[in-house]
Amino acid sequence: MPIPAAVIEQRGRDFQFEAVNRPFRLAGLGTIASESPVVRLLGPHLRRFFESDHTHQEINWQFGDEVDCRYFRVTFARRANVRGLDRALVSLIDQTAELRTEQSLRREMMTDSLTGLPNRAGFSDEVEAAIGPETAADYAVLVVNLDRFSRVNACMGGLAGDELLISVARRLKGALRGRDVLARLNGDEFGVLLALDDGPNDALHVAKRIQAALANPFRLSDFEIRVDCAIGIALGSDNDGDSEDLVRNAQFAVKRSKQSSRTETYQTRAFDIAREQFGMETELRRAIEEGALSLYFQPICDLASGRITSFEALARWTNEDGVSLSPNEFIPVAEESGLIVPLGRWAMDEAARTLASWDVEAGGDCGVKVAVNLSAIQLQRDQIPTMVRAALDRHGIDGTRLTLELTESAIVTDPDRIAQTMRALKDLGATLAMDDFGTGYSNLAYLQKLPIDLLKIDRSFVSGMLADRDKIAIVRAILSLAQALGMQTTAEGIETNELAQTLAALGCTYGQGFLYARPLEESEAFRLIDQRNA
């Protein structure tokens, strides 16, 4: 046989070689049974084999020390027993080269080539090996995400980015204890598997050490660059799923850390909210595609005459379970998911369609405008002037019949680009309003330069204004500013005649609130025009 093989006999409790071949001897497996490692180490397996009814059995055998270890696939085979004598052919296939190659490849697959740390797959293996149902409470996973790394890559090149990652890895390693496991999960994100000796506080202490380690600037070329980080923690004691869930929980916590600018520990409730939002996103996408949303219309009245001059279009959604959801619930989800673009397009088209249908019912111009809100995300991602023109042309509506409401936050995100968009909308004849004025980051230079026609005073200043001198002073200041800049004004949140009369006396142009009507369906809004403007 070309592989090591021996015929071994069992006599009582002892074993003897009946024959061994040359490969067996060359493999250093011995010629005397009592001195052979095969008999010495595999004797218990052989004894059980002889005591069984099996004629064939295979086992894996690791032979030698850790440095010079060899791996064999061992086969025991025999014919029917001869009285008083057990005899078996033992053959060995040396799998050392194959297994070492496999281990080497696996090591490469599990290691980040840049830093030499475990990669995401290697880290998952480390977490899985360490954490079980009984040991979960003894561990935590930290995820460290670097700020500004993409800017370093973009401005200084990939080599500088790689140098920074290697330096960060060294500092992180220095901030950890010897038994902690550091890994690079992806481009600018590192993972740490911590053993908790003193409970959850251990994780917080390590997070502080990591932040301290990164506090000093990194030297790259001629620059000294400070790298901040966001840290998310997931405690094994809070994890009901598998070890991979623990890593995902820490990554979820690091996203919250980016928003809060402090170390965040994973909270089950926050994850549940995120799952609810994903569910809402799925339903909302379907509702937009299937036309399951509706527009309601709240009147805006001239404070001097009481006539309705326009309606603000407000999206309403009743989900598949029959639950009516507030825009405060689904608009943030739409903005985060990017659904605000198709939602905004639908609202614009529906507003233009409604206005056209009112004109048909009135036998001509029905005498009111419709105001539509433009989200900051929509302004950044969509071609707003093209979209508005298409909606107007599709329904035969003139641009002068439209008011477009923008928030202060939308304007300050990219003032130059927004200014171009606003001028293009003015070319269509639309009225431009700044919504919720006073609650954002107003800049007088923007108000002066941008073609804004109308300021909407936020309801937080209007509600309870008559009993609060500070609110009256703020409203007076906004009205004076608008007058100086040649702008009209709309006060939101008007609920009493006294408040409407006071605002009119102060010089406010228009009013909106429950005093006039709650948001109404399309047909109800048209009937209100007949009632108030007859």
ZIMOWO-V239802 format. One record per backbone hydrogen bond with DSSP energy under -1.0 kcal/mol. NH is the residue of the N-H (numbers start at 1). CO is the residue of the C=O. E is the energy in kcal/mol with one decimal. If there is no record, write none. Layout:
# ZIMOWO-V239802
nh,co,e
NH,CO,E
NH,CO,E
This chain:
# ZIMOWO-V239802
nh,co,e
6,90,-2.3
7,19,-2.9
8,88,-2.9
9,16,-3.1
10,86,-2.7
11,14,-2.4
14,11,-1.9
16,9,-2.4
18,7,-3.2
19,7,-1.2
21,5,-2.0
25,21,-1.6
26,22,-2.8
27,23,-1.6
28,25,-1.8
29,24,-1.8
35,32,-1.3
40,36,-2.8
41,37,-2.7
42,38,-1.9
43,39,-1.3
46,42,-2.6
47,43,-2.7
48,44,-2.1
49,45,-2.2
50,46,-2.6
51,47,-1.9
57,76,-2.2
59,74,-2.5
61,72,-2.8
63,70,-3.3
70,63,-3.1
72,61,-3.0
73,93,-2.3
74,59,-2.8
75,91,-2.7
76,57,-3.2
77,89,-1.8
78,55,-1.9
82,85,-1.2
85,82,-2.5
86,10,-1.2
88,8,-2.3
89,77,-3.4
90,6,-3.4
91,75,-2.1
92,4,-2.7
93,73,-2.2
95,71,-3.0
99,95,-2.7
100,96,-2.6
101,97,-2.3
102,98,-2.5
103,99,-2.9
104,100,-2.4
105,101,-2.7
106,102,-2.7
107,103,-2.6
108,104,-2.3
109,105,-2.7
110,106,-1.8
111,108,-1.0
112,117,-3.8
116,112,-2.3
119,110,-2.2
123,119,-3.0
124,120,-2.3
125,121,-1.8
126,122,-2.0
127,123,-2.7
128,124,-2.6
129,125,-2.4
130,126,-1.8
131,127,-2.5
136,132,-1.7
138,135,-2.0
139,136,-1.7
140,194,-1.9
141,234,-2.7
142,192,-2.7
143,232,-2.6
144,190,-3.1
145,230,-2.9
146,188,-2.6
147,228,-2.8
152,148,-1.8
153,149,-2.3
154,150,-2.5
155,151,-2.8
156,152,-2.8
157,153,-1.4
161,157,-1.8
162,158,-2.6
163,159,-2.4
164,160,-2.3
165,161,-2.2
166,162,-2.3
167,163,-2.2
168,164,-2.8
169,165,-2.5
170,166,-1.9
171,167,-2.2
172,168,-2.9
173,169,-2.4
174,170,-2.1
175,171,-1.4
180,177,-1.5
181,193,-2.0
183,191,-2.7
184,118,-2.4
185,189,-1.7
186,189,-1.6
189,186,-1.0
190,144,-2.9
191,183,-2.6
192,142,-2.6
193,181,-2.6
194,140,-3.1
196,138,-3.5
202,199,-1.9
204,200,-1.3
205,201,-2.4
206,202,-2.4
207,203,-2.2
208,204,-2.0
209,205,-2.0
210,206,-2.4
211,207,-2.2
212,208,-2.3
213,209,-2.3
214,210,-1.6
218,225,-3.7
220,223,-2.8
223,220,-2.7
225,218,-3.2
230,145,-2.7
232,143,-2.3
233,264,-2.5
234,141,-2.5
236,139,-2.5
238,235,-1.4
239,236,-1.5
247,243,-1.2
248,244,-2.1
249,245,-2.7
250,246,-1.9
251,247,-2.0
252,248,-2.2
253,249,-2.3
254,250,-1.9
255,251,-1.2
256,252,-1.3
257,253,-1.9
258,254,-1.7
259,255,-1.1
260,256,-2.4
261,257,-2.3
264,231,-2.2
266,233,-3.5
271,267,-1.8
272,268,-2.4
273,269,-2.4
274,270,-2.1
275,271,-2.4
276,272,-2.4
277,273,-2.4
278,274,-2.3
279,275,-2.3
280,276,-2.6
281,277,-2.7
282,278,-2.1
283,279,-2.1
284,280,-3.0
285,281,-2.4
286,282,-1.7
287,283,-2.5
288,284,-2.5
289,285,-2.2
290,286,-2.2
292,287,-3.1
294,316,-2.3
296,314,-3.1
297,520,-3.0
298,312,-2.0
300,310,-3.1
301,511,-2.7
302,307,-3.0
303,509,-2.1
306,302,-3.1
309,300,-2.5
310,300,-1.6
311,369,-1.7
312,298,-2.8
313,371,-3.2
314,296,-3.1
316,294,-2.8
319,323,-2.6
322,319,-2.1
325,317,-2.9
329,326,-2.1
330,326,-1.7
331,327,-2.6
334,330,-2.3
335,331,-2.5
336,332,-2.4
337,333,-2.1
340,334,-1.9
341,338,-1.3
343,339,-2.4
344,340,-2.6
345,341,-2.2
346,342,-2.3
347,343,-2.4
348,344,-2.3
349,345,-2.4
350,346,-2.8
351,347,-2.4
352,348,-2.2
353,349,-2.3
354,350,-2.4
355,351,-2.3
356,352,-2.1
357,353,-2.2
358,354,-2.3
359,355,-2.1
360,356,-1.8
361,357,-2.1
362,358,-2.5
364,359,-2.5
369,309,-1.9
370,401,-2.0
371,311,-3.5
372,403,-2.8
374,405,-2.9
379,375,-2.3
380,376,-1.5
381,377,-2.0
382,378,-2.5
384,382,-1.4
387,383,-2.3
388,384,-2.8
389,385,-2.6
390,386,-2.1
391,387,-1.8
392,388,-2.5
393,389,-2.8
394,390,-2.3
395,391,-1.3
397,392,-2.3
401,398,-1.9
402,399,-1.6
403,370,-2.4
404,431,-3.0
405,372,-2.6
406,433,-2.8
411,407,-1.2
412,408,-2.0
418,414,-2.6
419,415,-2.3
420,416,-1.7
421,417,-2.1
422,418,-2.8
423,419,-2.3
424,420,-2.0
425,421,-2.0
426,422,-2.3
427,423,-1.8
429,426,-1.5
430,425,-1.7
431,402,-2.7
433,404,-2.6
434,454,-2.7
435,406,-3.4
437,456,-2.8
439,436,-1.7
447,443,-1.9
448,444,-2.0
449,445,-2.2
450,446,-3.1
452,450,-2.3
453,432,-2.5
454,432,-1.6
455,488,-2.5
456,434,-2.7
457,490,-3.0
458,437,-1.3
461,458,-1.8
463,459,-2.9
465,462,-2.1
468,465,-1.5
472,468,-1.9
473,469,-2.4
474,470,-2.2
475,471,-2.6
476,472,-2.7
477,473,-2.2
478,474,-2.3
479,475,-2.6
480,476,-2.5
481,477,-2.4
482,478,-2.6
483,479,-2.2
484,480,-2.4
485,481,-1.8
486,483,-1.1
487,482,-3.3
488,453,-2.5
490,455,-2.3
491,510,-2.4
492,457,-2.0
494,512,-2.2
500,496,-1.8
501,497,-2.8
502,498,-2.2
503,499,-2.3
504,500,-2.1
505,501,-2.2
506,502,-1.8
508,503,-2.6
510,489,-2.7
511,301,-2.5
512,491,-2.3
515,494,-2.2
516,513,-1.3
517,513,-1.8
520,297,-2.5
525,521,-2.6
526,522,-1.8
527,523,-1.9
528,524,-1.8
529,525,-1.5
530,526,-1.6
531,527,-2.0
532,528,-2.6
533,529,-2.3
